[in-house]
């Protein structure tokens, strides 16, 4: 499963437009592999609105699984939706095999991924994406302006020329991307009104992880917030630190919430105070947490850890219990 996750991240980072405030995205992700020996499905697909997964389908179960209760398929029945996904599965697996044969790469492990969808930036601008990645790298992509496929690598030239010969299909791709994708976003936002309009306050934690004897890394994490947009600012002794020197990560959580982390490396000096300020639309008051470098450099590492403290407390309690029961037993034996 880790290799599937890795390649999905590669597609997200390289092909999905960066979401900004007031923007919404709608994408289909499909992955096919030639590995039929592992315990994981050789094909799976998802449909998302923003970062929320609407459904999941894989070759092992062959059934569309709805992931949010308010999502309604455009198909009349679950069977029809599953059959449609099966047809897409067969098509992507055949395309993967065609690429492997054409490139004479029939041995070893190979993976093909398809990304299709659009982003509405809320200011009248729209970006449509339809692309294929082979073994984690861009392979070919569709240009909606010219209604043509373009090769991202020389090896894909043969396939783009072949597909561009079918102008009926290319014009259909252009129409779907420009005329149906955005209305689907509005429809899904309306269906998931209770999800998209809710507010969830983040839980903020500041932690320090030693790197070596000299430097450490400070993390400010906001857990469980919704919506996604959140402002995190670091200060050192009251002076704001530029975010350009930090690493920001935002991840969707299984419960339709988000986790955001902002971290950077420091060289702790006695007396320095680092402050993390988190502002989110779920609260009118920002959350502020300080992390202070101790005047005693040994104080930060020489004290017992939480686990050690708990172990010591348990040992003391156990000793007291033994002493009490021993005293009671001794008293009884003397009376006897």
NORVENKA-V851537 format. One record per residue. N is the residue number from 1. RES is the residue in one letter. BURIAL is 1 if it has 9 or more other ideal C-beta (glycine too) atoms within 8 Angstrom, else 0. Layout:
n->N res->RES burial->BURIAL
n->N res->RES burial->BURIAL
This chain:
n->1 res->X burial->0
n->2 res->X burial->0
n->3 res->X burial->0
n->4 res->X burial->1
n->5 res->X burial->0
n->6 res->X burial->1
n->7 res->X burial->1
n->8 res->X burial->1
n->9 res->X burial->0
n->10 res->X burial->1
n->11 res->X burial->1
n->12 res->X burial->0
n->13 res->X burial->0
n->14 res->X burial->0
n->15 res->X burial->1
n->16 res->X burial->1
n->17 res->X burial->0
n->18 res->X burial->0
n->19 res->X burial->1
n->20 res->X burial->0
n->21 res->X burial->0
n->22 res->X burial->0
n->23 res->X burial->1
n->24 res->X burial->1
n->25 res->X burial->1
n->26 res->X burial->1
n->27 res->X burial->1
n->28 res->X burial->1
n->29 res->X burial->1
n->30 res->X burial->1
n->31 res->X burial->1
n->32 res->X burial->1
n->33 res->X burial->1
n->34 res->X burial->1
n->35 res->X burial->0
n->36 res->X burial->0
n->37 res->X burial->0
n->38 res->X burial->0
n->39 res->X burial->0
n->40 res->X burial->0
n->41 res->X burial->0
n->42 res->X burial->1
n->43 res->X burial->1
n->44 res->X burial->1
n->45 res->X burial->1
n->46 res->X burial->1
n->47 res->X burial->1
n->48 res->X burial->1
n->49 res->X burial->1
n->50 res->X burial->1
n->51 res->X burial->0
n->52 res->X burial->1
n->53 res->X burial->1
n->54 res->X burial->1
n->55 res->X burial->1
n->56 res->X burial->1
n->57 res->X burial->1
n->58 res->X burial->1
n->59 res->X burial->0
n->60 res->X burial->0
n->61 res->X burial->0
n->62 res->X burial->0
n->63 res->X burial->0
n->64 res->X burial->1
n->65 res->X burial->0
n->66 res->X burial->1
n->67 res->X burial->1
n->68 res->X burial->1
n->69 res->X burial->0
n->70 res->X burial->0
n->71 res->X burial->1
n->72 res->X burial->0
n->73 res->X burial->1
n->74 res->X burial->0
n->75 res->X burial->0
n->76 res->X burial->0
n->77 res->X burial->0
n->78 res->X burial->1
n->79 res->X burial->0
n->80 res->X burial->1
n->81 res->X burial->1
n->82 res->X burial->1
n->83 res->X burial->0
n->84 res->X burial->1
n->85 res->X burial->1
n->86 res->X burial->1
n->87 res->X burial->0
n->88 res->X burial->1
n->89 res->X burial->1
n->90 res->X burial->0
n->91 res->X burial->0
n->92 res->X burial->1
n->93 res->X burial->1
n->94 res->X burial->0
n->95 res->X burial->1
n->96 res->X burial->1
n->97 res->X burial->1
n->98 res->X burial->1
n->99 res->X burial->1
n->100 res->X burial->1
n->101 res->X burial->0
n->102 res->X burial->1
n->103 res->X burial->0
n->104 res->X burial->0
n->105 res->X burial->0
n->106 res->X burial->0
n->107 res->X burial->0
n->108 res->X burial->0
n->109 res->X burial->0
n->110 res->X burial->1
n->111 res->X burial->1
n->112 res->X burial->1
n->113 res->X burial->1
n->114 res->X burial->1
n->115 res->X burial->1
n->116 res->X burial->1
n->117 res->X burial->1
n->118 res->X burial->1
n->119 res->X burial->1
n->120 res->X burial->1
n->121 res->X burial->1
n->122 res->X burial->0
n->123 res->X burial->0
n->124 res->X burial->0
n->125 res->X burial->0
n->126 res->X burial->1
n->127 res->X burial->0
n->128 res->X burial->1
n->129 res->X burial->1
n->130 res->X burial->1
n->131 res->X burial->1
n->132 res->X burial->1
n->133 res->X burial->1
n->134 res->X burial->1
n->135 res->X burial->0
n->136 res->X burial->0
n->137 res->X burial->0
n->138 res->X burial->1
n->139 res->X burial->1
n->140 res->X burial->1
n->141 res->X burial->1
n->142 res->X burial->1
n->143 res->X burial->1
n->144 res->X burial->1
n->145 res->X burial->0
n->146 res->X burial->0
n->147 res->X burial->1
n->148 res->X burial->1
n->149 res->X burial->1
n->150 res->X burial->1
n->151 res->X burial->1
n->152 res->X burial->1
n->153 res->X burial->1
n->154 res->X burial->0
n->155 res->X burial->1
n->156 res->X burial->1
n->157 res->X burial->0
n->158 res->X burial->0
n->159 res->X burial->1
n->160 res->X burial->1
n->161 res->X burial->0
n->162 res->X burial->0
n->163 res->X burial->1
n->164 res->X burial->1
n->165 res->X burial->0
n->166 res->X burial->0
n->167 res->X burial->0
n->168 res->X burial->0
n->169 res->X burial->0
n->170 res->X burial->1
n->171 res->X burial->1
n->172 res->X burial->0
n->173 res->X burial->1
n->174 res->X burial->1
n->175 res->X burial->1
n->176 res->X burial->1
n->177 res->X burial->1
n->178 res->X burial->1
n->179 res->X burial->0
n->180 res->X burial->0
n->181 res->X burial->1
n->182 res->X burial->1
n->183 res->X burial->0
n->184 res->X burial->1
n->185 res->X burial->1
n->186 res->X burial->0
n->187 res->X burial->0
n->188 res->X burial->1
n->189 res->X burial->1
n->190 res->X burial->0
n->191 res->X burial->1
n->192 res->X burial->1
n->193 res->X burial->0
n->194 res->X burial->0
n->195 res->X burial->1
n->196 res->X burial->1
n->197 res->X burial->0
n->198 res->X burial->0
n->199 res->X burial->0
n->200 res->X burial->1
n->201 res->X burial->1
n->202 res->X burial->1
n->203 res->X burial->0
n->204 res->X burial->1
n->205 res->X burial->1
n->206 res->X burial->1
n->207 res->X burial->0
n->208 res->X burial->1
n->209 res->X burial->0
n->210 res->X burial->0
n->211 res->X burial->0
n->212 res->X burial->0
n->213 res->X burial->0
n->214 res->X burial->0
n->215 res->X burial->1
n->216 res->X burial->1
n->217 res->X burial->1
n->218 res->X burial->1
n->219 res->X burial->1
n->220 res->X burial->1
n->221 res->X burial->1
n->222 res->X burial->1
n->223 res->X burial->1
n->224 res->X burial->1
n->225 res->X burial->1
n->226 res->X burial->1
n->227 res->X burial->0
n->228 res->X burial->1
n->229 res->X burial->0
n->230 res->X burial->1
n->231 res->X burial->0
n->232 res->X burial->1
n->233 res->X burial->1
n->234 res->X burial->1
n->235 res->X burial->1
n->236 res->X burial->1
n->237 res->X burial->0
n->238 res->X burial->0
n->239 res->X burial->0
n->240 res->X burial->0
n->241 res->X burial->1
n->242 res->X burial->0
n->243 res->X burial->1
n->244 res->X burial->0
n->245 res->X burial->0
n->246 res->X burial->1
n->247 res->X burial->0
n->248 res->X burial->1
n->249 res->X burial->0
n->250 res->X burial->1
n->251 res->X burial->0
n->252 res->X burial->0
n->253 res->X burial->1
n->254 res->X burial->0
n->255 res->X burial->0
n->256 res->X burial->1
n->257 res->X burial->1
n->258 res->X burial->1
n->259 res->X burial->1
n->260 res->X burial->1
n->261 res->X burial->1
n->262 res->X burial->1
n->263 res->X burial->1
n->264 res->X burial->1
n->265 res->X burial->0
n->266 res->X burial->1
n->267 res->X burial->0
n->268 res->X burial->1
n->269 res->X burial->0
n->270 res->X burial->1
n->271 res->X burial->0
n->272 res->X burial->1
n->273 res->X burial->1
n->274 res->X burial->1
n->275 res->X burial->1
n->276 res->X burial->1
n->277 res->X burial->1
n->278 res->X burial->1
n->279 res->X burial->0
n->280 res->X burial->1
n->281 res->X burial->0
n->282 res->X burial->1
n->283 res->X burial->0
n->284 res->X burial->0
n->285 res->X burial->0
n->286 res->X burial->0
n->287 res->X burial->1
n->288 res->X burial->0
n->289 res->X burial->1
n->290 res->X burial->1
n->291 res->X burial->1
n->292 res->X burial->0
n->293 res->X burial->1
n->294 res->X burial->0
n->295 res->X burial->0
n->296 res->X burial->0
n->297 res->X burial->0
n->298 res->X burial->0
n->299 res->X burial->1
n->300 res->X burial->1
n->301 res->X burial->0
n->302 res->X burial->0
n->303 res->X burial->0
n->304 res->X burial->0
n->305 res->X burial->0
n->306 res->X burial->0
n->307 res->X burial->0
n->308 res->X burial->0
n->309 res->X burial->1
n->310 res->X burial->0
n->311 res->X burial->0
n->312 res->X burial->1
n->313 res->X burial->0
n->314 res->X burial->0
n->315 res->X burial->0
n->316 res->X burial->0
n->317 res->X burial->0
n->318 res->X burial->0
n->319 res->X burial->0
n->320 res->X burial->0
n->321 res->X burial->0
n->322 res->X burial->0
n->323 res->X burial->0
n->324 res->X burial->0
n->325 res->X burial->0
n->326 res->X burial->0
n->327 res->X burial->0
n->328 res->X burial->0
n->329 res->X burial->0
n->330 res->X burial->0
n->331 res->X burial->0
n->332 res->X burial->0
n->333 res->X burial->0
n->334 res->X burial->0
n->335 res->X burial->0
n->336 res->X burial->0
